[in-house]
Every structure is written in C-alpha cells, then in structure tokens.
C-alpha cells in the first residue's frame, strides 16, 4: 500500500478518512507470468496499480508473430484497458503480465463510490486520467515524428529495464518494425 500512497501523495494531499475509504475498496491480485488477464472483447472492470511486474498491452492475431504490441506498463504505474473501463464496453485489445505481476485493483463500481464519497476522489481520478492521456499523446507523437531508431533509443533512455524484461519481438512491434529491422538497429548501436 505504501507504493500507491507515495504515488497519490505526488498528486494531492489525502485525508486519513478518504485514504481509509479508498484502500477499503482495493483488492490485491497476483497475475502469473505470461497470463492474459484481460481478453479481447471482455469489459474492463478494474483499474490497477502495479506494485511489481511488467504488463504488455496488445492486439492479438491468429498468428502470434503478427500481434501488435502498443504499450507497456511498469511498477508504480496504473494499468487498465482504460477506454473499456470508462465506457464499460468490450475491449479491443488484451493485457498480459510479462512477469509475475502484483496489482492493487479497484472495480468500476467501487471507483464510482470513491468519487461520490470522498473529497479527493474526483481530483485523483482527473489527474490520473490526465497522466494517462499525456503518456498516450507522447507515444502517438513519437510514432509520427521519430524514426524507428530514435524510438528505440528513446524507449531505452526512458525505460532501461525493458532490455531485461521484455522479449525483442514485443519491442520490435512496439516501435513499429520487424524483428529483423530491430536486429539491424541494435547492431548499429
């Protein structure tokens, strides 16, 4: 609980009553390595804080080599199929734990109760959504403005832990190149 408290303390000061109410709604979940914990067309009912682990966000394909990885989430960050969570409609992608992953999760209904019954809930929700939006916006701009090599360098400058935790086929998909092109980029660097 200390990790999520430290994260939220960066956003706002939370009263002890609000903190108690919020934490009473959290569920601890452990996702096994390689487990898909949100499947295609399922409705996302959780937003989760990653205490430890790495999560891949991807669009599945019949041929696993053609899956499209478009995001990763790490320790001390939130993870959700956020569009599905907000709309309560089926997800167009999946979430997979790449390592054993420990989550603190809150359901959609419980988050609505936090918004309704605490002074700080709406502020935390808005600021967390803003952080998710800014991250997504940066990703889109990088895809439009940077070369594959620049995206690769940027990725490892921001997230050096990727080298250890994530298979290269997912990294190549994430930066938008084939595995062979990624191999050539790595040789040049």
C-alpha positions in Angstrom: 0.0 0.0 0.0 3.0 2.3 0.5 3.8 2.5 -3.2 0.3 3.6 -4.2 0.2 6.1 -1.3 3.6 7.6 -2.4 2.2 7.8 -6.0 -1.0 9.5 -4.9 0.8 11.8 -2.5 2.6 13.3 -5.5 -0.8 14.3 -6.9 -2.7 15.6 -3.8 -2.9 15.5 0.0 -5.4 12.8 1.0 -7.2 12.9 4.4 -7.0 9.8 6.5 -10.7 9.3 6.2 -10.5 9.4 2.4 -7.5 7.1 2.4 -9.2 4.6 4.6 -12.3 4.6 2.3 -10.2 4.3 -0.8 -8.0 1.5 0.5 -11.0 -0.5 1.7 -12.0 -0.8 -1.9 -8.6 -2.1 -3.2 -8.1 -5.8 -4.0 -4.7 -7.3 -4.2 -4.2 -9.6 -7.2 -1.3 -11.6 -8.4 -1.1 -12.4 -12.1 1.2 -15.2 -13.2 3.9 -14.7 -15.8 2.6 -14.7 -19.4 -1.1 -14.8 -18.2 -3.6 -12.7 -20.2 -5.7 -11.0 -17.5 -8.0 -9.0 -19.8 -9.1 -10.8 -23.0 -10.2 -9.3 -26.3 -13.9 -8.3 -26.2 -14.1 -8.5 -22.4 -15.3 -5.5 -20.5 -12.6 -4.0 -18.3 -13.9 -3.8 -14.7 -10.6 -2.8 -13.0 -8.1 -0.1 -12.9 -5.0 -1.4 -11.2 -1.8 0.0 -9.7 1.3 -2.2 -10.4 3.2 -2.9 -7.3 5.7 -5.1 -9.2 5.9 -6.5 -12.7 5.6 -5.6 -16.3 2.3 -5.6 -18.4 2.0 -5.7 -22.2 -0.9 -4.1 -24.0 -1.5 -5.7 -27.4 -3.9 -6.6 -30.2 -4.0 -10.4 -30.6 -3.8 -12.0 -34.0 -4.3 -15.6 -35.2 -0.6 -15.7 -35.9 1.1 -14.8 -32.6 4.1 -13.3 -34.6 1.7 -10.7 -36.0 0.4 -9.5 -32.7 0.6 -5.7 -32.3 2.2 -4.5 -29.1 1.3 -0.9 -28.5 2.1 -0.4 -24.8 3.9 -1.5 -21.7 3.2 -0.6 -18.1 5.6 -1.0 -15.2 5.9 -0.9 -11.4 4.4 2.3 -9.8 2.0 3.0 -12.7 -1.6 2.3 -13.4 -2.8 -0.2 -15.9 -6.2 -0.7 -17.5 -7.9 -1.1 -20.8 -8.9 2.4 -19.8 -11.3 3.1 -22.8 -13.2 -0.1 -22.0 -13.1 0.8 -18.3 -14.6 4.2 -18.8 -17.3 3.2 -21.3 -17.9 -0.3 -19.8 -17.8 -1.6 -23.4 -15.8 -4.6 -24.7 -12.0 -4.1 -25.1 -10.4 -4.1 -28.5 -7.1 -5.4 -27.0 -5.6 -7.5 -24.3 -3.5 -7.1 -21.2 -0.8 -9.7 -20.4 1.6 -10.0 -17.5 5.2 -10.5 -18.9 6.5 -11.2 -15.4 4.7 -12.2 -12.3 2.7 -9.1 -11.6 1.3 -7.8 -8.3 -1.6 -5.4 -8.6 -3.8 -3.3 -6.4 -7.1 -3.1 -8.2 -10.4 -1.2 -7.8 -13.5 -2.1 -9.7 -15.5 0.4 -11.7 -18.4 0.4 -9.2 -16.0 0.9 -6.3 -14.2 3.7 -8.0 -17.6 5.4 -8.6 -18.2 5.1 -4.8 -14.8 6.7 -4.1 -15.7 9.6 -6.4 -19.0 10.0 -4.7 -18.0 9.6 -1.1 -14.6 11.2 -0.8 -13.4 14.8 -1.1 -10.3 13.9 -3.0 -11.6 11.1 -5.3 -12.6 13.2 -8.3 -9.3 15.2 -8.2 -7.2 12.0 -8.1 -9.3 10.5 -10.9 -8.9 13.5 -13.1 -5.2 13.9 -12.5 -4.5 10.2 -13.1 -6.6 10.3 -16.3 -4.5 13.4 -17.4 -1.3 11.5 -16.8 -2.6 8.5 -18.9 -3.6 10.9 -21.7 -0.2 12.7 -21.7 1.6 9.3 -21.9 -0.6 8.2 -24.8 -0.2 11.6 -26.6 3.6 11.3 -26.3 3.5 7.8 -27.8 1.5 9.0 -30.7 3.8 11.9 -31.4 6.8 9.7 -31.2 5.3 7.3 -33.8 4.7 10.3 -36.1 7.9 12.3 -35.6 10.7 9.9 -34.8 12.4 7.2 -36.9 12.4 3.6 -35.7 15.9 4.0 -34.4 15.1 7.2 -32.5 12.0 5.4 -31.0 14.2 2.5 -29.9 16.8 4.9 -28.3 14.1 6.9 -26.6 12.4 3.8 -25.3 15.6 2.6 -23.6 16.5 6.0 -22.3 13.1 6.3 -20.6 12.8 2.6 -19.7 16.2 0.8 -19.4 14.5 -2.1 -17.6 13.0 -3.1 -20.9 16.1 -4.9 -22.1 15.9 -7.4 -19.2 12.1 -7.9 -19.0 10.6 -7.8 -22.5 11.2 -10.1 -25.4 12.6 -8.4 -28.5 9.6 -9.4 -30.7 7.4 -7.3 -28.4 9.8 -4.4 -28.5 10.0 -4.5 -32.4 6.2 -4.5 -32.6 6.0 -1.6 -30.1 8.4 0.6 -32.1 6.8 -0.4 -35.4 9.4 -2.5 -37.1 10.1 -6.1 -37.9 12.3 -8.3 -35.7 14.9 -8.2 -38.5 14.9 -4.4 -38.7 15.2 -4.2 -34.9 18.2 -6.5 -35.1 19.9 -4.2 -37.6 19.2 -1.2 -35.4 20.7 -2.9 -32.4 23.8 -3.8 -34.4 24.3 -0.2 -35.5 24.0 1.0 -31.9 
